[in-house]
């Protein structure tokens, strides 16, 4: 299987994954530089999207699987939002300003319900 196909298969099975995690999942059979080069190609071809989250790490996901994530700062649990909170803003910007959003990413960092319950004593 070609490098791009291997990388894409890994990305398809995640909610967003870093280049380093892809490299580790490939058991270091492909150089990290090759992973980055293939990620760049997949991004340029709009097959995947890159999102830089609050931890300053780039995460990759399949473009068709556009998601928004709530990330717990304590347990690192990720909660996928069912709806895109940008849809209404996008409609408003287009109607009022003629501006069309072509891409966006949202990661919101905080404390999940389970961790919050542990904090309250």
Backbone as CSV, one residue per row, in Angstrom:
resi,resn,N_x,N_y,N_z,CA_x,CA_y,CA_z,C_x,C_y,C_z
1,UNK,0.840,-1.172,0.000,0.000,0.000,0.000,0.893,1.247,0.000
2,UNK,0.512,2.241,-0.767,1.298,3.465,-0.857,1.227,4.253,0.444
3,UNK,2.243,5.090,0.665,2.320,5.888,1.889,1.073,6.731,2.116
4,UNK,0.615,7.432,1.066,-0.568,8.296,1.207,-1.797,7.490,1.630
5,UNK,-1.952,6.316,1.062,-3.099,5.470,1.397,-3.032,5.008,2.848
6,UNK,-1.845,4.619,3.293,-1.668,4.205,4.691,-2.006,5.341,5.646
7,UNK,-1.496,6.514,5.338,-1.732,7.687,6.178,-3.216,8.037,6.185
8,UNK,-3.847,8.033,5.020,-5.268,8.369,4.922,-6.126,7.363,5.691
9,UNK,-5.785,6.093,5.629,-6.528,5.072,6.376,-6.462,5.316,7.876
10,UNK,-5.312,5.752,8.356,-5.182,6.067,9.781,-6.042,7.278,10.131
11,UNK,-5.994,8.304,9.305,-6.755,9.527,9.567,-8.259,9.251,9.560
12,UNK,-8.710,8.388,8.665,-10.145,8.078,8.557,-10.704,7.496,9.844
13,UNK,-9.877,6.852,10.628,-10.340,6.179,11.840,-10.138,7.006,13.105
14,UNK,-9.996,8.341,12.960,-9.773,9.198,14.124,-10.674,10.418,14.071
15,UNK,-10.687,11.158,15.164,-11.387,12.446,15.234,-10.404,13.588,15.035
16,UNK,-9.271,13.285,14.489,-8.190,14.245,14.330,-6.946,13.629,14.937
17,UNK,-5.868,13.628,14.196,-4.648,12.975,14.659,-3.441,13.802,14.231
18,UNK,-2.415,13.811,15.056,-1.199,14.573,14.748,-0.280,13.763,13.841
19,UNK,0.642,14.450,13.193,1.619,13.782,12.329,2.456,12.802,13.136
20,UNK,2.832,13.197,14.345,3.650,12.314,15.179,2.896,11.041,15.552
21,UNK,1.600,11.169,15.857,0.798,9.986,16.182,0.618,9.078,14.961
22,UNK,0.501,9.674,13.792,0.436,8.880,12.554,1.740,8.099,12.399
23,UNK,2.844,8.796,12.582,4.179,8.186,12.494,4.295,6.987,13.448
24,UNK,3.829,7.149,14.678,3.900,6.061,15.657,2.978,4.905,15.280
25,UNK,1.773,5.212,14.757,0.848,4.159,14.334,1.402,3.355,13.162
26,UNK,2.247,3.991,12.367,2.884,3.297,11.246,4.117,2.521,11.703
27,UNK,4.294,2.450,13.020,5.435,1.749,13.606,6.768,2.237,13.076
28,UNK,6.812,3.524,12.775,8.034,4.183,12.303,8.580,3.565,11.009
29,UNK,7.675,2.949,10.221,8.085,2.336,8.945,8.288,3.375,7.852
30,UNK,7.736,4.548,8.054,7.891,5.668,7.122,8.547,6.797,7.899
31,UNK,9.493,7.489,7.293,10.133,8.628,7.962,9.096,9.683,8.308
32,UNK,9.318,10.381,9.418,8.412,11.446,9.836,8.321,12.533,8.763
33,UNK,9.428,12.811,8.093,9.410,13.815,7.015,8.508,13.361,5.866
34,UNK,8.472,12.066,5.604,7.595,11.519,4.561,6.133,11.654,4.987
35,UNK,5.854,11.449,6.269,4.490,11.625,6.789,4.051,13.070,6.544
36,UNK,4.900,14.032,6.932,4.564,15.448,6.736,4.384,15.793,5.254
37,UNK,5.241,15.278,4.408,5.154,15.561,2.972,3.825,15.041,2.405
38,UNK,3.430,13.844,2.809,2.162,13.275,2.328,0.957,14.002,2.907
39,UNK,1.055,14.444,4.149,-0.033,15.232,4.741,-0.218,16.532,3.970
40,UNK,0.889,17.159,3.597,0.840,18.397,2.813,0.118,18.164,1.478
41,UNK,0.435,17.085,0.806,-0.195,16.755,-0.484,-1.691,16.500,-0.298
42,UNK,-2.045,15.737,0.739,-3.457,15.437,1.000,-4.239,16.706,1.338
43,UNK,-3.609,17.638,2.048,-4.252,18.920,2.354,-4.444,19.755,1.087
44,UNK,-3.401,19.837,0.267,-3.481,20.631,-0.968,-4.566,20.116,-1.899
45,UNK,-4.818,18.806,-1.859,-5.843,18.203,-2.706,-7.211,18.170,-2.028
46,UNK,-7.332,18.858,-0.876,-8.591,18.948,-0.123,-9.167,17.600,0.278
47,UNK,-8.299,16.627,0.468,-8.741,15.309,0.920,-8.824,15.303,2.441
48,UNK,-7.879,16.015,3.067,-7.880,16.166,4.513,-7.783,17.642,4.871
49,UNK,-8.090,17.958,6.136,-7.974,19.321,6.652,-7.011,19.315,7.820
50,UNK,-6.268,20.398,7.953,-5.368,20.572,9.089,-5.993,21.583,10.043
51,UNK,-5.967,21.243,11.327,-6.492,22.133,12.354,-5.429,22.279,13.435
52,UNK,-5.034,23.502,13.723,-4.102,23.757,14.821,-4.949,24.049,16.049
53,UNK,-4.871,23.153,17.024,-5.697,23.280,18.224,-4.990,24.116,19.282
54,UNK,-5.662,24.294,20.394,-5.155,25.148,21.459,-3.815,24.674,22.017
55,UNK,-3.516,23.377,21.867,-2.225,22.870,22.350,-1.094,23.151,21.368
56,UNK,-1.399,23.896,20.297,-0.441,24.320,19.267,0.043,23.163,18.383
57,UNK,-0.659,22.036,18.427,-0.332,20.878,17.598,-1.305,20.842,16.420
58,UNK,-0.795,20.496,15.244,-1.647,20.345,14.056,-2.271,18.957,14.066
59,UNK,-3.585,18.934,13.883,-4.325,17.675,13.802,-4.954,17.590,12.415
60,UNK,-5.046,16.384,11.899,-5.550,16.160,10.548,-6.792,15.294,10.607
61,UNK,-7.774,15.657,9.765,-9.000,14.866,9.655,-9.475,14.898,8.214
62,UNK,-10.275,13.928,7.845,-10.810,13.855,6.489,-11.725,15.051,6.272
63,UNK,-11.587,15.722,5.142,-12.359,16.943,4.860,-13.857,16.726,4.950
64,UNK,-14.345,15.623,4.466,-15.782,15.356,4.477,-16.307,15.127,5.891
65,UNK,-15.413,14.905,6.842,-15.816,14.637,8.217,-15.613,15.858,9.105
66,UNK,-15.924,17.017,8.560,-15.765,18.291,9.257,-16.399,18.206,10.643
67,UNK,-15.598,18.452,11.690,-16.088,18.340,13.061,-15.590,19.506,13.901
68,UNK,-16.299,19.726,14.994,-15.856,20.677,16.000,-15.764,19.924,17.312
69,UNK,-14.747,20.241,18.102,-14.411,19.429,19.259,-14.338,20.265,20.533
70,UNK,-14.897,19.711,21.610,-14.685,20.246,22.952,-13.623,19.352,23.579
71,UNK,-12.562,19.937,24.134,-11.448,19.155,24.669,-11.297,19.452,26.151
72,UNK,-11.362,18.398,26.972,-11.187,18.570,28.411,-9.704,18.759,28.723
73,UNK,-9.384,19.835,29.435,-7.996,20.145,29.795,-7.432,19.145,30.798
74,UNK,-8.307,18.465,31.544,-7.837,17.556,32.591,-7.679,16.120,32.100
75,UNK,-8.747,15.536,31.554,-8.676,14.120,31.139,-8.406,13.952,29.649
76,UNK,-8.388,15.061,28.897,-8.130,15.085,27.448,-9.235,14.439,26.618
77,UNK,-10.396,14.169,27.237,-11.537,13.612,26.500,-11.966,14.609,25.440
78,UNK,-12.341,14.107,24.275,-12.830,14.944,23.191,-14.310,14.678,22.977
79,UNK,-15.083,15.736,22.954,-16.523,15.641,22.723,-16.804,16.302,21.380
80,UNK,-17.324,15.523,20.435,-17.628,16.024,19.098,-18.994,16.713,19.130
81,UNK,-19.054,17.950,18.642,-20.328,18.664,18.565,-21.140,18.122,17.388
82,UNK,-22.430,17.931,17.600,-23.298,17.402,16.548,-23.536,18.404,15.427
83,UNK,-23.564,19.678,15.775,-23.846,20.715,14.786,-22.679,21.679,14.680
84,UNK,-22.552,22.284,13.534,-21.512,23.288,13.312,-22.018,24.634,13.839
85,UNK,-21.349,25.194,14.852,-21.803,26.474,15.399,-21.546,27.665,14.478
86,UNK,-20.894,27.442,13.369,-20.565,28.518,12.433,-21.638,28.689,11.354
87,UNK,-22.527,27.730,11.185,-23.507,27.790,10.092,-24.309,29.089,10.081
88,UNK,-24.857,29.474,11.213,-25.663,30.701,11.276,-24.802,31.933,11.033
89,UNK,-23.596,31.956,11.610,-22.678,33.069,11.381,-22.334,33.173,9.901
90,UNK,-22.109,32.036,9.265,-21.776,32.013,7.847,-22.892,32.623,7.007
91,UNK,-24.137,32.262,7.309,-25.283,32.809,6.578,-25.379,34.322,6.782
92,UNK,-25.172,34.750,8.012,-25.250,36.172,8.335,-24.149,36.972,7.641
93,UNK,-22.929,36.459,7.658,-21.819,37.151,7.001,-22.050,37.284,5.501
94,UNK,-22.591,36.230,4.899,-22.857,36.275,3.458,-23.959,37.291,3.154
95,UNK,-25.035,37.262,3.937,-26.162,38.169,3.693,-25.794,39.627,3.952
96,UNK,-25.061,39.882,5.022,-24.773,41.261,5.423,-23.518,41.862,4.798
97,UNK,-22.546,41.021,4.484,-21.258,41.533,4.012,-20.800,40.940,2.683
98,UNK,-21.528,39.963,2.173,-21.104,39.295,0.948,-19.892,38.404,1.151
99,UNK,-19.542,38.155,2.421,-18.365,37.352,2.739,-18.755,35.886,2.820
100,UNK,-17.978,35.029,2.143,-18.248,33.596,2.148,-17.109,32.889,2.871
101,UNK,-17.450,32.187,3.945,-16.457,31.397,4.678,-16.150,30.152,3.854
102,UNK,-14.880,29.922,3.578,-14.493,28.743,2.803,-13.922,27.630,3.678
103,UNK,-13.492,27.980,4.898,-12.950,26.975,5.799,-12.878,27.554,7.200
104,UNK,-13.055,26.702,8.180,-12.885,27.106,9.569,-12.671,25.867,10.425
105,UNK,-12.081,26.068,11.586,-11.862,24.999,12.561,-12.144,25.563,13.939
106,UNK,-12.768,24.748,14.772,-13.039,25.186,16.132,-12.655,24.079,17.100
107,UNK,-11.835,24.425,18.075,-11.545,23.565,19.215,-11.765,24.423,20.446
108,UNK,-12.594,23.952,21.341,-12.878,24.683,22.560,-12.326,23.862,23.721
109,UNK,-11.484,24.482,24.509,-10.845,23.792,25.623,-11.524,24.188,26.921
110,UNK,-11.729,23.228,27.804,-12.361,23.489,29.086,-12.301,22.265,29.967
111,UNK,-13.286,22.110,30.843,-13.350,20.983,31.769,-14.650,20.231,31.507
112,UNK,-14.547,18.922,31.267,-15.741,18.122,30.966,-16.584,17.910,32.229
113,UNK,-17.797,17.428,32.032,-18.740,17.238,33.131,-18.188,16.279,34.179
114,UNK,-17.596,15.162,33.750,-17.053,14.166,34.693,-15.939,14.765,35.551
115,UNK,-15.014,15.486,34.919,-13.911,16.102,35.680,-14.424,17.209,36.580
116,UNK,-15.442,17.924,36.122,-16.031,18.990,36.924,-16.657,18.431,38.186
117,UNK,-17.314,17.270,38.083,-17.933,16.627,39.251,-16.864,16.223,40.267
118,UNK,-15.716,15.790,39.791,-14.633,15.381,40.687,-14.065,16.579,41.451
119,UNK,-14.132,17.749,40.851,-13.579,18.956,41.464,-14.478,19.487,42.581
120,UNK,-15.787,19.242,42.486,-16.734,19.750,43.463,-16.816,18.751,44.624
121,UNK,-16.480,19.202,45.793,-16.489,18.302,46.957,-17.416,18.841,48.005
